[in-house]
Amino acid sequence: MSSLDGYQRFYSGCRDKPTVTDDSPDVRELAKQPLLGLKLASHAVLDTAQERGRLKCSKCGGSRMFFCYTCCSLVGVNMQEIPVIKLPVKIDIIKHPNETDGKSTAVHAKILSPNDVTMYTYPCIPEFEKDKVVLVFPGPGAVSVQDMIQCLRDGSKNRLEDPFDEPCLKRLKSEVQTATHIAKDPQSGTQGEAKSSESRVYPLQRVVFIDSTWNQTNKISTDERLQGLLKVELKTRKTCFWRSQKGKPDTYLATIEAIYYFLKDFHQHCLGQEYSGEYDNLLFFYSYLHSLINKAKTSAGKC
């Protein structure tokens, strides 16, 4: 078995599909390097760690490369050597108990954003204020990130029987225009921008993701404790797994893909700001492993 093991052989990188024709040289090149264009920290520390080889996790004793996916801790790498990302919203990940730790990309988010990401193993689910939390999961009734904030507000006001409530999409359009105006205003100060951002995303406080193979998600997604949460679907995003799951559409994403794309859309459509790679480093490990895996496949004549 290669030094990648488990999840390191399971997941690939991700990027929006190119718009050029399928047989063009550009598409063939992007297929080989789908993570081009991301603003990532240097992978030199991972190169060094890989050359050194596997080490034992100081907590569980497992043989690991880069980090321990069981303990969510770094192995052979220091926190000062990797990027740490501050997220604009708290994230909760609910992991299926049968999901193999070594195949899960959820640990990437926890290690790279330790103060904003919390992981739970089902059936452990925290108590949520349903007016302030969304579940990123596809299906009937799921809304886009663009519509999410207004739908949360509408749902909250409907429960309060507000007679002056406006249709979700009509109010959303008005708020997006306001947010764009504020974002472009060169006179607005840092404090004002922070308050404006908080106002635009209110009442959202947490975002929930399910970490599981798609064939095992039903048990968690139908749990009564998650019922009533607004569902959000990343309908325009495509997965780039090299081992796709049979019978599932290409909009069904890996956990780290879903978190990354959600935050990217959130930054643009909810915070009303131009995206400049603020969360690209969530793919720090993912992109590196993708490169290693592609090189291994090429060497084996599988690419």
SEBALUM-178995 format. One record per residue (C-alpha): residue in one letter; x, y, z. Coordinates in steps of 0.05 Angstrom, whole numbers, plus 5000, padded with zeros to 4 digits. Example, Ala and Ser with C-alpha at 12.3 -4.5 7.8 and 13.67 -1.06 7.14 Angstrom:
+-----+------+------+------+
! res !    X !    Y !    Z !
+-----+------+------+------+
!   A ! 5246 ! 4910 ! 5156 !
!   S ! 5273 ! 4979 ! 5143 !
+-----+------+------+------+
//
This chain:
+-----+------+------+------+
! res !    X !    Y !    Z !
+-----+------+------+------+
!   M ! 5000 ! 5000 ! 5000 !
!   S ! 5026 ! 5069 ! 4982 !
!   S ! 5044 ! 5123 ! 5033 !
!   L ! 4979 ! 5158 ! 5017 !
!   D ! 4934 ! 5104 ! 5047 !
!   G ! 4858 ! 5109 ! 5059 !
!   Y ! 4827 ! 5175 ! 5042 !
!   Q ! 4891 ! 5196 ! 5007 !
!   R ! 4874 ! 5146 ! 4952 !
!   F ! 4800 ! 5162 ! 4954 !
!   Y ! 4792 ! 5236 ! 4940 !
!   S ! 4814 ! 5283 ! 4885 !
!   G ! 4817 ! 5358 ! 4878 !
!   C ! 4762 ! 5403 ! 4853 !
!   R ! 4749 ! 5462 ! 4809 !
!   D ! 4692 ! 5490 ! 4766 !
!   K ! 4687 ! 5454 ! 4700 !
!   P ! 4720 ! 5493 ! 4642 !
!   T ! 4676 ! 5522 ! 4588 !
!   V ! 4721 ! 5503 ! 4530 !
!   T ! 4709 ! 5440 ! 4488 !
!   D ! 4723 ! 5372 ! 4518 !
!   D ! 4777 ! 5353 ! 4468 !
!   S ! 4816 ! 5418 ! 4471 !
!   P ! 4887 ! 5422 ! 4499 !
!   D ! 4863 ! 5469 ! 4553 !
!   V ! 4813 ! 5419 ! 4580 !
!   R ! 4864 ! 5363 ! 4578 !
!   E ! 4913 ! 5406 ! 4617 !
!   L ! 4861 ! 5426 ! 4669 !
!   A ! 4841 ! 5353 ! 4677 !
!   K ! 4913 ! 5339 ! 4697 !
!   Q ! 4918 ! 5399 ! 4743 !
!   P ! 4848 ! 5418 ! 4766 !
!   L ! 4872 ! 5460 ! 4825 !
!   L ! 4910 ! 5511 ! 4784 !
!   G ! 4894 ! 5582 ! 4803 !
!   L ! 4882 ! 5571 ! 4877 !
!   K ! 4919 ! 5618 ! 4925 !
!   L ! 4953 ! 5566 ! 4969 !
!   A ! 5008 ! 5569 ! 5021 !
!   S ! 5073 ! 5535 ! 5003 !
!   H ! 5073 ! 5460 ! 5003 !
!   A ! 5147 ! 5457 ! 5019 !
!   V ! 5132 ! 5433 ! 5090 !
!   L ! 5091 ! 5375 ! 5062 !
!   D ! 5147 ! 5357 ! 5013 !
!   T ! 5195 ! 5352 ! 5071 !
!   A ! 5147 ! 5311 ! 5112 !
!   Q ! 5134 ! 5264 ! 5054 !
!   E ! 5208 ! 5253 ! 5043 !
!   R ! 5216 ! 5237 ! 5117 !
!   G ! 5160 ! 5186 ! 5114 !
!   R ! 5107 ! 5164 ! 5163 !
!   L ! 5112 ! 5178 ! 5237 !
!   K ! 5074 ! 5155 ! 5298 !
!   C ! 5018 ! 5199 ! 5324 !
!   S ! 5037 ! 5221 ! 5394 !
!   K ! 4965 ! 5212 ! 5417 !
!   C ! 4943 ! 5145 ! 5389 !
!   G ! 5007 ! 5115 ! 5363 !
!   G ! 4980 ! 5105 ! 5293 !
!   S ! 5027 ! 5109 ! 5234 !
!   R ! 5009 ! 5174 ! 5198 !
!   M ! 5031 ! 5222 ! 5144 !
!   F ! 5021 ! 5298 ! 5154 !
!   F ! 4966 ! 5290 ! 5206 !
!   C ! 4927 ! 5239 ! 5246 !
!   Y ! 4857 ! 5232 ! 5218 !
!   T ! 4835 ! 5197 ! 5283 !
!   C ! 4860 ! 5250 ! 5332 !
!   C ! 4854 ! 5311 ! 5285 !
!   S ! 4925 ! 5330 ! 5301 !
!   L ! 4987 ! 5344 ! 5260 !
!   V ! 5042 ! 5292 ! 5254 !
!   G ! 5112 ! 5312 ! 5234 !
!   V ! 5087 ! 5383 ! 5218 !
!   N ! 5080 ! 5443 ! 5263 !
!   M ! 5020 ! 5489 ! 5266 !
!   Q ! 5066 ! 5548 ! 5251 !
!   E ! 5083 ! 5515 ! 5184 !
!   I ! 5013 ! 5508 ! 5157 !
!   P ! 4958 ! 5560 ! 5141 !
!   V ! 4905 ! 5572 ! 5193 !
!   I ! 4840 ! 5599 ! 5164 !
!   K ! 4790 ! 5644 ! 5200 !
!   L ! 4720 ! 5628 ! 5176 !
!   P ! 4662 ! 5678 ! 5173 !
!   V ! 4614 ! 5628 ! 5205 !
!   K ! 4619 ! 5568 ! 5252 !
!   I ! 4617 ! 5499 ! 5220 !
!   D ! 4593 ! 5434 ! 5251 !
!   I ! 4609 ! 5368 ! 5217 !
!   I ! 4568 ! 5306 ! 5235 !
!   K ! 4606 ! 5243 ! 5217 !
!   H ! 4574 ! 5176 ! 5204 !
!   P ! 4601 ! 5124 ! 5253 !
!   N ! 4616 ! 5076 ! 5196 !
!   E ! 4653 ! 5128 ! 5155 !
!   T ! 4726 ! 5106 ! 5151 !
!   D ! 4769 ! 5159 ! 5185 !
!   G ! 4823 ! 5151 ! 5134 !
!   K ! 4776 ! 5166 ! 5076 !
!   S ! 4745 ! 5228 ! 5105 !
!   T ! 4766 ! 5298 ! 5083 !
!   A ! 4728 ! 5331 ! 5141 !
!   V ! 4792 ! 5328 ! 5183 !
!   H ! 4824 ! 5377 ! 5135 !
!   A ! 4775 ! 5431 ! 5156 !
!   K ! 4784 ! 5417 ! 5230 !
!   I ! 4860 ! 5421 ! 5226 !
!   L ! 4863 ! 5482 ! 5182 !
!   S ! 4808 ! 5520 ! 5218 !
!   P ! 4810 ! 5492 ! 5289 !
!   N ! 4773 ! 5550 ! 5322 !
!   D ! 4714 ! 5550 ! 5274 !
!   V ! 4702 ! 5477 ! 5259 !
!   T ! 4673 ! 5425 ! 5307 !
!   M ! 4666 ! 5351 ! 5291 !
!   Y ! 4615 ! 5303 ! 5320 !
!   T ! 4605 ! 5228 ! 5310 !
!   Y ! 4533 ! 5207 ! 5300 !
!   P ! 4488 ! 5196 ! 5339 !
!   C ! 4519 ! 5255 ! 5376 !
!   I ! 4486 ! 5318 ! 5349 !
!   P ! 4487 ! 5385 ! 5385 !
!   E ! 4424 ! 5424 ! 5400 !
!   F ! 4411 ! 5475 ! 5345 !
!   E ! 4371 ! 5540 ! 5344 !
!   K ! 4336 ! 5523 ! 5280 !
!   D ! 4325 ! 5596 ! 5259 !
!   K ! 4400 ! 5607 ! 5260 !
!   V ! 4428 ! 5543 ! 5229 !
!   V ! 4428 ! 5513 ! 5159 !
!   L ! 4443 ! 5443 ! 5135 !
!   V ! 4483 ! 5436 ! 5071 !
!   F ! 4450 ! 5377 ! 5038 !
!   P ! 4416 ! 5367 ! 4971 !
!   G ! 4344 ! 5349 ! 4961 !
!   P ! 4272 ! 5374 ! 4955 !
!   G ! 4263 ! 5443 ! 4986 !
!   A ! 4337 ! 5459 ! 4988 !
!   V ! 4354 ! 5531 ! 4970 !
!   S ! 4417 ! 5563 ! 4941 !
!   V ! 4468 ! 5600 ! 4982 !
!   Q ! 4443 ! 5664 ! 4949 !
!   D ! 4373 ! 5654 ! 4977 !
!   M ! 4394 ! 5624 ! 5044 !
!   I ! 4397 ! 5686 ! 5089 !
!   Q ! 4331 ! 5715 ! 5066 !
!   C ! 4296 ! 5648 ! 5073 !
!   L ! 4323 ! 5641 ! 5144 !
!   R ! 4294 ! 5710 ! 5160 !
!   D ! 4228 ! 5694 ! 5127 !
!   G ! 4223 ! 5629 ! 5165 !
!   S ! 4237 ! 5664 ! 5231 !
!   K ! 4187 ! 5719 ! 5217 !
!   N ! 4134 ! 5671 ! 5194 !
!   R ! 4139 ! 5636 ! 5261 !
!   L ! 4129 ! 5703 ! 5294 !
!   E ! 4069 ! 5715 ! 5248 !
!   D ! 4097 ! 5780 ! 5221 !
!   P ! 4042 ! 5811 ! 5178 !
!   F ! 4093 ! 5855 ! 5141 !
!   D ! 4136 ! 5799 ! 5115 !
!   E ! 4156 ! 5804 ! 5041 !
!   P ! 4169 ! 5747 ! 4992 !
!   C ! 4237 ! 5715 ! 5001 !
!   L ! 4267 ! 5728 ! 4932 !
!   K ! 4240 ! 5799 ! 4927 !
!   R ! 4273 ! 5820 ! 4992 !
!   L ! 4336 ! 5782 ! 4975 !
!   K ! 4345 ! 5821 ! 4910 !
!   S ! 4338 ! 5887 ! 4948 !
!   E ! 4390 ! 5865 ! 5001 !
!   V ! 4440 ! 5841 ! 4949 !
!   Q ! 4437 ! 5909 ! 4915 !
!   T ! 4448 ! 5943 ! 4982 !
!   A ! 4506 ! 5897 ! 5000 !
!   T ! 4539 ! 5910 ! 4933 !
!   H ! 4533 ! 5985 ! 4944 !
!   I ! 4564 ! 5981 ! 5013 !
!   A ! 4621 ! 5936 ! 4989 !
!   K ! 4639 ! 5986 ! 4935 !
!   D ! 4636 ! 6047 ! 4981 !
!   P ! 4708 ! 6069 ! 4991 !
!   Q ! 4689 ! 6113 ! 5050 !
!   S ! 4662 ! 6056 ! 5093 !
!   G ! 4709 ! 6040 ! 5150 !
!   T ! 4730 ! 5973 ! 5179 !
!   Q ! 4683 ! 5977 ! 5238 !
!   G ! 4625 ! 5996 ! 5193 !
!   E ! 4641 ! 5940 ! 5145 !
!   A ! 4642 ! 5890 ! 5202 !
!   K ! 4574 ! 5913 ! 5227 !
!   S ! 4547 ! 5913 ! 5156 !
!   S ! 4572 ! 5841 ! 5145 !
!   E ! 4540 ! 5818 ! 5210 !
!   S ! 4475 ! 5851 ! 5190 !
!   R ! 4475 ! 5819 ! 5122 !
!   V ! 4484 ! 5748 ! 5148 !
!   Y ! 4439 ! 5754 ! 5209 !
!   P ! 4410 ! 5708 ! 5236 !
!   L ! 4458 ! 5654 ! 5210 !
!   Q ! 4505 ! 5628 ! 5263 !
!   R ! 4524 ! 5557 ! 5244 !
!   V ! 4528 ! 5513 ! 5182 !
!   V ! 4521 ! 5437 ! 5187 !
!   F ! 4553 ! 5387 ! 5140 !
!   I ! 4545 ! 5311 ! 5139 !
!   D ! 4609 ! 5271 ! 5131 !
!   S ! 4591 ! 5203 ! 5102 !
!   T ! 4588 ! 5163 ! 5038 !
!   W ! 4526 ! 5182 ! 5000 !
!   N ! 4496 ! 5113 ! 5011 !
!   Q ! 4499 ! 5123 ! 5086 !
!   T ! 4474 ! 5195 ! 5091 !
!   N ! 4400 ! 5179 ! 5098 !
!   K ! 4406 ! 5157 ! 5171 !
!   I ! 4435 ! 5225 ! 5191 !
!   S ! 4397 ! 5270 ! 5144 !
!   T ! 4329 ! 5242 ! 5167 !
!   D ! 4346 ! 5247 ! 5242 !
!   E ! 4291 ! 5285 ! 5277 !
!   R ! 4341 ! 5332 ! 5308 !
!   L ! 4359 ! 5359 ! 5239 !
!   Q ! 4287 ! 5365 ! 5216 !
!   G ! 4266 ! 5437 ! 5209 !
!   L ! 4335 ! 5462 ! 5190 !
!   L ! 4336 ! 5501 ! 5124 !
!   K ! 4372 ! 5458 ! 5072 !
!   V ! 4423 ! 5490 ! 5025 !
!   E ! 4446 ! 5458 ! 4961 !
!   L ! 4508 ! 5476 ! 4921 !
!   K ! 4473 ! 5464 ! 4855 !
!   T ! 4524 ! 5494 ! 4808 !
!   R ! 4585 ! 5459 ! 4836 !
!   K ! 4614 ! 5395 ! 4810 !
!   T ! 4654 ! 5342 ! 4846 !
!   C ! 4720 ! 5317 ! 4819 !
!   F ! 4726 ! 5250 ! 4854 !
!   W ! 4768 ! 5201 ! 4815 !
!   R ! 4728 ! 5145 ! 4847 !
!   S ! 4657 ! 5169 ! 4835 !
!   Q ! 4599 ! 5136 ! 4871 !
!   K ! 4553 ! 5099 ! 4825 !
!   G ! 4485 ! 5128 ! 4813 !
!   K ! 4500 ! 5195 ! 4845 !
!   P ! 4501 ! 5261 ! 4807 !
!   D ! 4566 ! 5300 ! 4800 !
!   T ! 4537 ! 5355 ! 4844 !
!   Y ! 4545 ! 5309 ! 4905 !
!   L ! 4609 ! 5336 ! 4935 !
!   A ! 4663 ! 5310 ! 4983 !
!   T ! 4660 ! 5343 ! 5051 !
!   I ! 4719 ! 5390 ! 5041 !
!   E ! 4693 ! 5408 ! 4972 !
!   A ! 4625 ! 5426 ! 5001 !
!   I ! 4655 ! 5468 ! 5056 !
!   Y ! 4701 ! 5505 ! 5008 !
!   Y ! 4648 ! 5519 ! 4956 !
!   F ! 4596 ! 5540 ! 5008 !
!   L ! 4644 ! 5591 ! 5038 !
!   K ! 4664 ! 5617 ! 4970 !
!   D ! 4591 ! 5628 ! 4952 !
!   F ! 4576 ! 5656 ! 5021 !
!   H ! 4632 ! 5707 ! 5014 !
!   Q ! 4606 ! 5732 ! 4948 !
!   H ! 4531 ! 5728 ! 4955 !
!   C ! 4519 ! 5738 ! 5030 !
!   L ! 4577 ! 5782 ! 5051 !
!   G ! 4573 ! 5819 ! 4985 !
!   Q ! 4649 ! 5818 ! 4974 !
!   E ! 4692 ! 5799 ! 4916 !
!   Y ! 4725 ! 5732 ! 4927 !
!   S ! 4801 ! 5735 ! 4928 !
!   G ! 4821 ! 5666 ! 4952 !
!   E ! 4804 ! 5677 ! 5025 !
!   Y ! 4787 ! 5604 ! 5036 !
!   D ! 4830 ! 5570 ! 4984 !
!   N ! 4877 ! 5543 ! 5037 !
!   L ! 4821 ! 5498 ! 5061 !
!   L ! 4845 ! 5456 ! 5003 !
!   F ! 4918 ! 5459 ! 5027 !
!   F ! 4923 ! 5384 ! 5042 !
!   Y ! 4872 ! 5365 ! 4990 !
!   S ! 4909 ! 5397 ! 4932 !
!   Y ! 4975 ! 5368 ! 4953 !
!   L ! 4947 ! 5298 ! 4959 !
!   H ! 4914 ! 5306 ! 4892 !
!   S ! 4981 ! 5322 ! 4860 !
!   L ! 5014 ! 5262 ! 4892 !
!   I ! 4958 ! 5216 ! 4871 !
!   N ! 4959 ! 5240 ! 4799 !
!   K ! 5034 ! 5231 ! 4796 !
!   A ! 5026 ! 5160 ! 4823 !
!   K ! 4971 ! 5144 ! 4773 !
!   T ! 5012 ! 5172 ! 4716 !
!   S ! 5072 ! 5130 ! 4737 !
!   A ! 5028 ! 5069 ! 4739 !
!   G ! 5001 ! 5085 ! 4669 !
!   K ! 4930 ! 5098 ! 4693 !
!   C ! 4926 ! 5171 ! 4668 !
+-----+------+------+------+
//
